[in-house]
Amino acid sequence: MTVSFIVLAILAVGNWLIWDRLDGWGLQRAHLLLGAWTMGGVAFAVYFAVRHITRPLRDLTDLAQALGEGHLDRRLQIDSDDEIGRLAGAFDHMATSLDAAQSALGQKVDERTYELERSQQQLQQAARLAAVGELAAGVAHEVNNPAGIILMRAGQLSESPAITNGPTELEEDLAVIRRQVEKIGHIVAGLLTFSRQSSTAGAMSPLDVNDIVKRSAGLMSGLFQSRRVEVALDLTDLLPPVIADGSRVEQVLLNLVNNAVDAMPEGGCLTFGSGIGGGEFDGFVAVYVQDTGIGMNAHQLERVFDPFFTTKEPNQGTGLGLSVSYGIAQDHDGHLVAASEPGKGSRFTLYLPCAGNGSDSQRPDEQRMKSQDV
């Protein structure tokens, strides 16, 4: 029913009532009553138009302006089946669709930003490793020669009559010199290994990572007993083979084990595990070493793969083991991931691509403080 029809009906009824009683009232009173009735009909029509047409249209205009300003949570509450109600429903549906699209777009932007940041971090890490590798090679060769001469002369002196027949303090001093020079030799060997890690790859062949884990655990059994470390195996059977250099993968595991044992000075539990990678590591086989040691904070975790960085006491480590292991993982188109929490231990996971899997060697590593799914 339209407004005009309602007004005409009111006027028609009023006219009938007035003219039907015209003989009793008189013409002047009839005109006054007709005017009043007409004004009442117009007022009702205006009220109806404001309530059912003007106000909803104003609300629609306000909603459109709010949506244009980005307030996508605004909605109209108009429950009617006429054109205004259907128009309001269309506006609400449009606002809901825009809100969902904006949320999806924001999520995609966050994901791409996170991936870009991690890619940049990987490139920076690779650049640092390359620069330090070149420096390490030069320093190692420069230090190795004089250190070798000192060690040789110290050995000759220790056998000379002046030392064997002389004061005991001289022999002890020479022993200290030899031990310190031998320590220099170990550091130099680590530098050389670090600088040559990209060019020392051996034969690559299909391997069962569980065999390497079991062999590594057996090699370190004496260390575990002397340091009061309990060992647990959490290996997944029937894993797909990986294409890798077995000796270098074993080197990574031994480095991880040494660090894990050092992180548990009072003893603890060390777990070897394996499984199928998930999420962004789909198509990889995962091998992890987890300890119950002192753990690392966020700052330490950020630098854990940096050359010469170590959380050990002075003179207890060179800080090259994890850098070398990180490089070995990259040489295999794999990834070495660290996760840790102070007081709760650390977990290092080596991801190696399954045999026949075209992995993306540029997939960024995650050395962030968060739990990792194997």
VEXFIKE-774496 format. One record per atom (N, C-alpha, C): x, y, z; residue in one letter. Coordinates in steps of 0.02 Angstrom, whole numbers, plus 50000, padded with zeros to 5 digits. Each point is the difference from the previous one (the first is absolute). Example, Ala and Ser with C-alpha at 12.3 -4.5 7.8 and 13.67 -1.06 7.14 Angstrom:
BEGIN
506604971650390a/499555005950000a/500455006050000a/499825005349964s/500425005950003s/499615005550037s/
REM end
This chain:
BEGIN
500434994050000m/499575006050000m/500455006250000m/499905004349951t/500435005949994t/499735005750043t/500445005050010v/499805005850041v/499435003849968v/500035001049935s/499485003849965s/499324996650006s/499994993449997f/499374996450006f/499715000850070f/500434999950050i/499765000950069i/499705006950010i/500355005149974v/499755006950006v/499335000849965v/499934997349939l/499375000549963l/499444996450037l/500164994350032a/499484996550037a/499765004150060a/500495003150035i/499825004250057i/499565005849979i/500205003349946l/499615005749976l/499314997949977l/499954994249967a/499354997749975a/499524998550058a/500274996750052v/499574998550058v/499785006550033v/500485004850006g/499825006350032g/499475003849961g/500065000249935n/499515003449958n/499314996850007n/499994993550003w/499354996650005w/499665001750066w/500424999950054l/499705001550065l/499745007350002l/500375004649972i/499805007150002i/499395001249957i/500034998149937w/499445001549956w/499384996050017w/500084994550035d/499424996250019d/499615003650055d/500355004350040r/499675003650054r/499965007649986r/500075001649937l/500035007149981l/499355003650020l/499424996849995d/499385003350015d/499955002150074d/500364996250043g/499955001550072g/500525005050024g/500515000849969w/500555004350026w/500035006949967w/499895000249942g/500095006349964g/500644999849958g/499995004249950l/500544999849951l/500675002350029l/500005005150043q/500635002650027q/500344994850044q/499634997050042r/500304994850043r/500254994149959r/499664998549947a/500224994549957a/500685001549969a/500095006449979h/500655001749972h/500564999550051h/499865002250062l/500524999650052l/500184992750016l/499484995850005l/500134993050015l/500374996549944l/499845001849938l/500364997149943l/500735002049999l/500135006550017g/500705002250002g/500404996550054g/499684999350059a/500354996550055a/500144992749982a/499504996849970w/500094993049980w/500554999349948w/500035004849954t/500534999749949t/500695000950030t/500065004850047m/500665001050032m/500214993850040m/499524996750033g/500164993950036g/500254994649953g/499684999549943g/500234994949951g/500695001549975g/500155006449986v/500675001849977v/500524998650054v/499835001750064a/500474998750055a/500154992650007a/499474995949993f/500114992850004f/500454997649943f/499895002849940a/500404998049943a/500745001950010a/500105006150028v/500695002050014v/500334995550051v/499634998350054y/500274995450051y/500184993249970y/499554997549959f/500124993549968f/500625000349956f/500065005549962a/500585000649954a/500665000450039a/499995003850056v/500615000750040v/500194993350031v/499504996550027r/500144993750035r/500224994449953r/499694999549944h/500104994249956h/500415001449938h/500145006249985i/500385001549939i/500605004450015i/499895005950028t/500545004850009t/500534997550049t/499804997650059r/500484997750049r/500404994049975r/499684994849971p/500414994549973p/500495002249946p/499785004749957l/500455002549948l/500605003750032l/499865003850053r/500555003450035r/500484995050032r/499734994750029d/500424994850029d/500424996549947d/499704998949941l/500384997049945l/500575004649978l/499865006549998t/500525004849982t/500575000050051t/499824999950064d/500524999850052d/500414993649996d/499674994449986l/500364993649994l/500495000249941l/499765002749943a/500435000449942a/500625004450015a/499895005550035q/500575004450018q/500484996450048q/499724996350049a/500424996350048a/500414994649965a/499694996549953l/500364994849962l/500565003249959l/499865005849972g/500525003449961g/500595002250043g/499885001350065e/500545001950045e/500354994150032e/499784993949982g/500354994150025g/499684996750060g/499425002450023h/499664997050058h/499564994249975h/500324994349987l/499654994449970l/499594995950050l/500015001950064d/499614996450049d/499305003050010d/499865005549964r/499345003250007r/499474995949962r/499404999650029r/499454996449968r/499355003950012r/499504998749957l/499335002850008l/499534994950032l/499535002450039q/499514995650031q/499305002149976q/499854998449937i/499355001749971i/499664993549981i/499464998450035d/499634993849988d/499345001649964d/500025000049935s/499395001149960s/500094996549933s/499444998649969d/500024996449936d/499915004549940d/499995006650010d/499915004449943d/500675001549967d/500005004749954e/500615001649963e/500555002650046e/499815004050051i/500505002750046i/500334994350039i/499614995250024g/500284994450037g/500474995849957g/499804998749937r/500444996249956r/500655003849985r/499945006649992l/500605004049989l/500474999850061l/499715000450060a/500404999750061a/500354993150006a/499644994749983g/500304993350001g/500584999449952g/499935003149941a/500544999949951a/500615003750027a/499895005750033f/500555003750030f/500364995950054f/499624996650043d/500304995950052d/500414994349970d/499744997049949h/500374994549967h/500645002649968h/499965005949970m/500605002949970m/500525001550054m/499785002850057a/500475001650055a/500324993750027a/499624994650007t/500284993650024t/500524997349951t/499855000449935s/500474997649950s/500645004249999s/499935006650006l/500595004350002l/500434998650062l/499674998850057d/500374998650062d/500394993549993d/499684994849972a/500344993649991a/500585000649951a/499905003849946a/500535000949950a/500595003850030a/499855005150041q/500545003850031q/500394995750050q/499664995850038s/500354995650047s/500454995049964s/499744997149945a/500414995349961a/500605003549970a/499905006049974l/500555003749971l/500535001750053l/499775002150060g/500475001550053g/500414993950021g/499674994350002q/500364993850018q/500534998349948q/499825000749936k/500484998549947k/500595004950003k/499865006350013v/500545004950006v/500474998350057v/499714998050057d/500424998150057d/500434993949984d/499714995149965e/500384994049982e/500585001749953e/499855004149950r/500525001849951r/500555004250034r/499805004450045t/500495004150036t/500464995650042t/499704995150035y/500394995550042y/500494995949957y/499764997449943e/500444996249956e/500565004349972e/499855006349983l/500515004549974l/500535001450053l/499785001250062e/500485001350054e/500464994050011e/499714994049999r/500414994150011r/500484998849942r/499785001549939s/500444999349942s/500595004850005s/499865006250022q/500535004850010q/500494997850054q/499734997150053q/500434997550054q/500444994349975q/499734995749957q/500394994549973q/500565002749956q/499855005049958l/500515002949957l/500555003350041l/499805003550053q/500505003150044q/500434994850034q/499694994550022q/500394994650031q/500494997049951q/499784998749938a/500444997149950a/500585004849985a/499855006549996a/500535004949987a/500515000150057a/499764999750062r/500464999950057r/500444993849998r/499694994349985l/500394993849998l/500545000349946l/499825002749942a/500485000449945a/500585004650019a/499845005850028a/500535004750018a/500464997350054a/499694997050052v/500414997350054v/500394994049976v/499724996149953g/500374994349973g/500645002149965g/499975005349960e/500605002449967e/500515002550051e/499765003750050l/500455002450052l/500314994250039l/499594995050015a/500244994350040a/500554996349964a/499944999249935a/500504996349962a/500685003650004a/499995006549992g/500635003850003g/500314999950069g/499585001050051v/500265000050069v/500274993150018v/499664994849981a/500224993250018a/500684998549972a/500125001749937h/500654998649970h/500555004350032h/499845006250017e/500505004350030e/500184997850071e/499524997350036v/500134997850069v/500304993150002v/499824995849953n/500204993050003n/500764999149996n/500315003849958n/500734999149991n/500405001750064n/499935005950029p/500375001450062p/499804995450057p/499364998150004a/499794995550053a/500354993249992a/500064997749939g/500344993649988g/500745000350020g/500315005649986i/500715000750019i/500085000150076i/499555003750034i/500045000250074i/499904993150029i/499534996249973l/499874993350027l/500604995449988l/500305000649942m/500584995849985m/500595001750046m/500135006450010r/500555002050043r/499864998150073r/499385000650021a/499844998050068a/500124992650011a/499834996049948g/500134992850005g/500744998550004g/500405003549960q/500734999050003q/500295002150067q/499755005650026l/500265002350065l/499834995150056l/499404997149997s/499804995550053s/500444993850004s/500354998449944e/500434994150000e/500745001850011e/500155006350005s/500695002150009s/500224998950073s/500654998750011p/500254999050069p/499875005950046p/500005006049971a/499895005950042a/499314999850034a/499534996949967i/499324999550028i/499924993750042i/500224994349973t/499914993750036t/500404999950065t/500595003450000n/500425000150060n/499925006450040n/499595004449975g/499935006550034g/499425000150049g/499815005950020p/499455000750048p/499334997449972p/499594997450044t/499364997249978t/499545005449971t/500085006150025e/499575005549976e/500085001149925e/500614999249974l/500115001049929l/499624994949958l/500004993850022e/499644994849964e/499245001350001e/499765002450058e/499285001650005e/499825005949955e/500455004949998d/499875005849956d/499974997949927d/500454995549980l/500004997649931l/499364996149985l/499774996250049a/499384996249990a/499415004849990a/499995005550038v/499475005049991v/500055003149930v/500615001549979i/500095002949932i/499744995249947i/500164993650006r/499794995249950r/499244999349999r/499694999950059r/499274999350002r/499655006049968r/500265006050013q/499695005949972q/500115000549924q/500584997949977v/500124999949928v/499564994849966v/499914994250033e/499564995049972e/499285002649997e/499805004050049k/499345003149998k/499945004849942k/500545003849988i/500015004449941i/499914995949937i/500324994149998g/499934995649942g/499294997849989g/499644998450054h/499304998049993h/499575005849974h/500145006050024i/499635005949976i/500135001149926i/500644999449980v/500185000949930v/499664994749957v/499984993850024a/499674994749962a/499265001649991a/499695002750053g/499305002149994g/499905005549949g/500465004850000l/499965005449951l/500054997449929l/500474995449989l/500094997249933l/499384996049979l/499734996250047t/499394996249984t/499435004749982t/499945005450038f/499475004949987f/500095003349932f/500625001749982s/500125003649937s/499924995449940s/500094993450009r/499974995449944r/499354996049998r/499525001850042q/499414995750007q/499604999449936q/500015005049956s/499614999649939s/500344995849946s/500634998450009s/500374996549947s/500234993150023s/499774997750057t/500244993650025t/499454994749999t/499505000949958a/499464995249997a/500264993349973a/499804994650032g/500204993449978g/499484997049955g/500004993449997a/499534996649956a/499295000550028a/499545001949956m/499305000550019m/499654993749978m/499634996950046s/499664993749985s/499384999550043s/499534995649980p/499394999150041p/500184997250069p/499735003150052l/500164997950068l/499374999550042l/500034995650050d/499484999750051d/500245004050060d/499665005550016v/500245004350053v/500004996550068v/499554995150009n/499994996450063n/500654996250012n/500304997449946d/500644996550008d/500545004850023d/500005006049972i/500505005050020i/499905002150073i/499375000750020v/499855001950069v/500244994750048v/499854993849985k/500214994550044k/500764999550004k/500345001049943r/500734999650000r/500305005750040r/499725006049993s/500255005750038s/499904999150075s/499424997450018a/499864998750071a/500494994950028a/500174994849960g/500484995050023g/500705002850009g/500205004549955l/500675002950004l/500085004350063l/499465002950024m/500045004550058m/499804996750065m/499944993450001s/499764996650060s/500465001150060s/500665000049988g/500475001250054g/499925006950031g/499895005049957l/499905006850024l/499365000550042l/499484996649977f/499375000250036f/500084997250071f/500364994550006q/500094996850065q/500415004550047q/500545002949973s/500435004250043s/499665006450021s/499525002449961r/499665006450016r/499304998950029r/499844994050016r/499364998350031r/499405002449958r/500034998249937v/499485002049953v/499624993749979v/499345000150010e/499584994649976e/499795001449927e/499984994749961v/499855000749929v/499344996649984v/499585003549961a/499364997249978a/499975000649924a/499714994949969l/499914999949927l/499265000549984l/499825004849958d/499305001049978d/500005000049924d/500144994349971l/500104999449928l/499374997449965l/499845003049944t/499434997849959t/500244994849950t/499664994349999d/500204994649954d/499785001549929d/500334996649954l/499825000249929l/500005007049971l/500505003950019l/500075006749971l/500274999549929l/499825004649957p/500295000049933p/500745001650003p/500404997449954p/500725001550001p/500135007249980p/500605002450020v/500225006749980v/500654999249960v/500135004849956i/500635000049962i/500485004550039i/500524997050028a/500455003850043a/500684996750005a/500475003850025d/500674997550017d/499964997750073d/500024993550011g/499904997350066g/500495002550052g/500645000849981s/500505002250048s/499875007250022s/499775004249955r/499875007050018r/499375000750041r/499494996049985v/499405000150041v/500174997550071v/500434995050003e/500224997650066e/500395005450037e/500395003949963q/500365005550031q/499525005150031q/499465001449965v/499505004750028v/499724997250065v/499814993649999l/499704997150060l/500494999950058l/500644998649986l/500494999950054l/500105007050029l/500005005049956n/500055006950025n/499415001850045n/499404998049978l/499405001450040l/500024996350066l/500254993949999v/500034996150062v/500505003150048v/500585002149976n/500505003150043n/499725006350033n/499665004049961n/499705006150029n/499464998250051n/499604994949985a/499464998150046a/500284997550066a/500544996049997v/500304997450062v/500305005750041v/500335004749965d/500295005750036d/499475004350033d/499395000049971a/499465004050028a/499684996750061a/500224993850017m/499734996450058m/500574998250047m/500315004950033p/500594998650042p/499844995450059p/499384999850021e/499814995750056e/499684993549975e/500054998649936g/499674994249971g/499295001749978g/499684995349967g/499335001249976g/499804994749950g/499525001749958c/499744995349950c/500115003049930c/500274995949955l/500105002149931l/499594995449956l/499605002949956t/499554996249957t/500205000849927t/500084994349966f/500084999949927f/499324998349971f/499795003949950g/499364998649968g/500025000849925g/499514997249967s/499955000749927s/499274999749981s/499865002649941g/499315000049976g/499955003449933g/499385001049977i/499875003449937i/499865007450014i/500335004449962g/499885007150009g/499305001949980g/499735005250032g/499345002449984g/500005007449984g/499435002449975g/499945007249985g/500485002049945g/500395005250012e/500465002449948e/500574995249989e/500094995050044f/500514994949992f/499704993549974f/499445000449966d/499714994149969d/500474997649945d/500124993449998g/500484997349952g/500694999250029g/500085001450065f/500644999250034f/499954994650053f/500564996950014v/500064995650058v/500345003950056v/499734999650059a/500255003950057a/500374995450049a/500585002450023v/500384996650052v/500145005350054v/499864998450062y/500105005050052y/500384997250059y/500345004650035v/500344998550062v/499735005050052v/499734997350054q/499685004250050q/500304998550069q/500155005250037d/500294999250067d/499555003250052d/500164998750062t/499645003050057t/500475004750038t/500425003549963g/500515004350030g/499765006950018g/500485004750000i/499865006750024i/499615004249950i/500004998149937g/499625003749950g/500335006649981g/499685003749956m/500255006449976m/499445005149999m/500185006450010n/499515005349994n/499935002249926n/499555004849989a/499865002149931a/500615002949966a/500405003950035h/500595003149970h/500514994749981h/500104995250043q/500484994649985q/499754995849941q/499354998849999l/499734995949946l/500075003449932l/499955006649999e/500085003649938e/500714999249971e/500494999250043r/500704999849978r/500304993050002r/499594995050011v/500264993350015v/500414997149942v/499855002049938f/500374997449943f/500555004849975f/500105005550036d/500535004649980d/500694997050017d/500495000849955p/500674997550014p/500295003150063p/500334995950041f/500355002050061f/499535002050057f/499354999249990f/499545001450056f/499914993750041f/500075000650065t/499914994350045t/499725002350066t/499614995850032t/499745001450066t/500404996450054t/500534996649980k/500414996350048k/500475004750037k/500304997350052e/500495003850039e/500615001449957e/500395005250017p/500625001449962p/500454993949998p/500324999149941n/500464994549988n/499654993249998n/499335000049993q/499634993749997q/499744998449930q/500085004549954g/499754998749932g/500205005649953g/500034998449935t/500205004949949t/499405003649971t/499394997450007g/499425003149970g/499944998649926g/500334994849975l/499974998449928l/499584993849985l/499864995950050g/499664993749987g/499325000949967g/499595004550026l/499335001049971l/500045003649933l/500495004449991s/500085003349935s/500184995049947s/500464995450016v/500184994749953v/499394995649985v/499634998250052s/499414995849991s/499475003549957s/499925006550010y/499535003949960y/500204999949926y/500665000749988g/500244999849930g/499904993149969g/500104994750039i/499894993249973i/499274999149982i/499555002450041a/499284999549985a/499845003649935a/500295005949990q/499875003749938q/500294996349939q/500594997050009d/500304996249945d/499554994349977d/499584997550044h/499554994649983h/499315002649979h/499945006549988d/499345003149986d/499524998850058d/500284999750060g/499604998950060g/500025006050045g/499784999150061h/499945005550047h/500144997650070h/500325004250039l/500124998550071l/499615005150041l/499554997750042v/499545004350036v/500124999350075v/500025005650034a/500115000050072a/499385002650036a/499834996750055a/499465002350044a/500234999050072a/499885004950043s/500254999550068s/499605004450046s/500044998450064e/499685004050052e/500434999650062e/500165005750030p/500444999950059p/499734995450055p/500454995850025g/499824995550054g/499644993749980g/499824999449935k/499624994249977k/500354996149945k/500595002249980g/500384996249950g/499935002849930g/500334996549954s/500025002149930s/499854994149955s/499805001649940r/499874994949950r/500255002549932r/500434996049968f/500265001649934f/499744994749952f/499705002449945t/499704995549952t/500345000949932t/500244994549973l/500315000049934l/499494997349950l/499845004149950y/499534998049947y/500394998349937y/499914994049974l/500334997849939l/499464998149949l/500075002149937p/499494998449950p/499974992649986p/499394997549992c/499914993049983c/500304998649930c/500224993949990a/500294998149935a/499475001149945a/500215003449947g/499545001349945g/499555006050010g/500075003450057n/499595005950013n/500345006249975n/499665003849958g/500285006349974g/499915005550050g/500405000250051s/499925004950054s/500255006849978s/499745004850032d/500205006949988d/500575001850047d/500595000549973s/500585001550042s/499985007050029s/499545004149975q/499965006750026q/499485000650056q/499714994350020r/499515000450054r/500345002750062r/499735005350032p/500355003150056p/500014995550061p/500565000350037d/500044996350062d/499625003750054d/499854996550054e/499665002950057e/500424998950062e/500375004950018q/500384999550062q/499685004950050q/499344999150010r/499635004550043r/499774996250062r/499845003750050m/499804996950063m/499264997949996m/499894994249973k/499334997349995k/500064992549993k/499504996350018s/500024992849996s/499944998049927s/500354994749981q/500014997649931q/499684993249997q/499574998949950d/499724993449989d/500474996149955d/500134993750020v/500434995849959v/499584997249943v/
REM end
